Amino acid sequence: MGIDSQWFARLYQDNYRSLVLVAYAMTNDLGDAEDLAQETFAVAYRKRGQVAETDSPAAWLRTVVVNLARKRWRRRSLLHRLLIPRAEPSPPADIGAEHAELHAAIGALEQERRAVVVLHYLADLPVEEVAAVLRVPVGTVKSRLSRARAALAQRLTTEVGHD
């Protein structure tokens, strides 16, 4: 596969929105998500030969954006413990009320569970591909998905019960 500027522009057009979606679901912040997607493409441009040689450039991009989001989460987690916590970001204005509760519930999951939920349900990846992106066994992905679904069900049921 060639690595001309048209190829890279097409790669960007075909994958930018999905990368923002994955990053947004992991970070709960649209600005951070857009930054992570841009940073992912900066890495991809520097390593475009490697990206072009992969069987799935989209999977390569997802792996990079997930790893960058995890790195950012670890850094912020450390800062959160050391400094005054920053205000919680609010969801974008165009998100509907029915999605806002789900978004908040996903955002409340611990990072590992959030990652599997985002990749499996929002990015629509099969369990095996989620395992490959996160570099964990398939059984670990299944376990995290099961625990995440239970946590989401409990949180959403509790929130609905309070209305």
SULNOR-V944199 format. One record per residue. N is the residue number from 1. D_FIRST is the distance of its C-alpha to the first C-alpha in Angstrom with 1 decimal. Layout:
n = <N & N>
d_first = <D_FIRST & D_FIRST>
//
This chain:
n = <1 & 2 & 3 & 4 & 5 & 6 & 7 & 8 & 9 & 10 & 11 & 12 & 13 & 14 & 15 & 16 & 17 & 18 & 19 & 20 & 21 & 22 & 23 & 24 & 25 & 26 & 27 & 28 & 29 & 30 & 31 & 32 & 33 & 34 & 35 & 36 & 37 & 38 & 39 & 40 & 41 & 42 & 43 & 44 & 45 & 46 & 47 & 48 & 49 & 50 & 51 & 52 & 53 & 54 & 55 & 56 & 57 & 58 & 59 & 60 & 61 & 62 & 63 & 64 & 65 & 66 & 67 & 68 & 69 & 70 & 71 & 72 & 73 & 74 & 75 & 76 & 77 & 78 & 79 & 80 & 81 & 82 & 83 & 84 & 85 & 86 & 87 & 88 & 89 & 90 & 91 & 92 & 93 & 94 & 95 & 96 & 97 & 98 & 99 & 100 & 101 & 102 & 103 & 104 & 105 & 106 & 107 & 108 & 109 & 110 & 111 & 112 & 113 & 114 & 115 & 116 & 117 & 118 & 119 & 120 & 121 & 122 & 123 & 124 & 125 & 126 & 127 & 128 & 129 & 130 & 131 & 132 & 133 & 134 & 135 & 136 & 137 & 138 & 139 & 140 & 141 & 142 & 143 & 144 & 145 & 146 & 147 & 148 & 149 & 150 & 151 & 152 & 153 & 154 & 155 & 156 & 157 & 158 & 159 & 160 & 161 & 162 & 163>
d_first = <0.0 & 3.8 & 6.6 & 9.3 & 12.3 & 11.7 & 8.7 & 11.0 & 14.0 & 12.7 & 12.1 & 15.6 & 17.2 & 16.1 & 17.2 & 19.9 & 22.9 & 22.2 & 22.0 & 25.2 & 26.8 & 26.1 & 27.3 & 30.2 & 31.4 & 31.3 & 33.0 & 35.3 & 34.7 & 32.6 & 32.5 & 31.3 & 28.7 & 27.3 & 27.5 & 25.7 & 22.8 & 22.7 & 23.0 & 20.1 & 17.8 & 19.4 & 18.5 & 14.9 & 14.8 & 16.5 & 14.1 & 10.8 & 9.3 & 10.9 & 9.9 & 6.1 & 7.2 & 9.6 & 10.3 & 11.5 & 10.9 & 14.2 & 16.1 & 15.1 & 16.5 & 19.5 & 20.3 & 20.4 & 22.5 & 24.8 & 25.3 & 26.0 & 28.4 & 30.2 & 30.6 & 32.0 & 34.3 & 35.6 & 36.3 & 38.1 & 39.9 & 41.3 & 42.3 & 43.8 & 46.1 & 47.0 & 47.4 & 48.8 & 46.4 & 44.7 & 45.3 & 43.2 & 40.7 & 41.4 & 38.9 & 37.6 & 40.3 & 38.3 & 38.2 & 40.8 & 43.8 & 42.7 & 39.3 & 41.0 & 42.9 & 39.9 & 37.9 & 40.8 & 41.1 & 37.5 & 37.9 & 41.0 & 39.2 & 38.6 & 35.1 & 34.0 & 35.2 & 33.9 & 30.3 & 30.4 & 32.0 & 29.5 & 26.4 & 28.1 & 30.0 & 28.5 & 24.7 & 25.5 & 23.9 & 25.4 & 27.6 & 25.4 & 22.5 & 25.1 & 26.2 & 22.8 & 22.4 & 25.9 & 25.9 & 29.2 & 30.4 & 30.3 & 34.0 & 34.0 & 31.9 & 34.3 & 37.3 & 36.1 & 35.4 & 38.8 & 40.5 & 38.7 & 39.6 & 43.2 & 43.3 & 41.9 & 44.4 & 47.2 & 46.4 & 45.9 & 49.0 & 51.0 & 49.9 & 50.7 & 54.0 & 55.0 & 54.6>
//
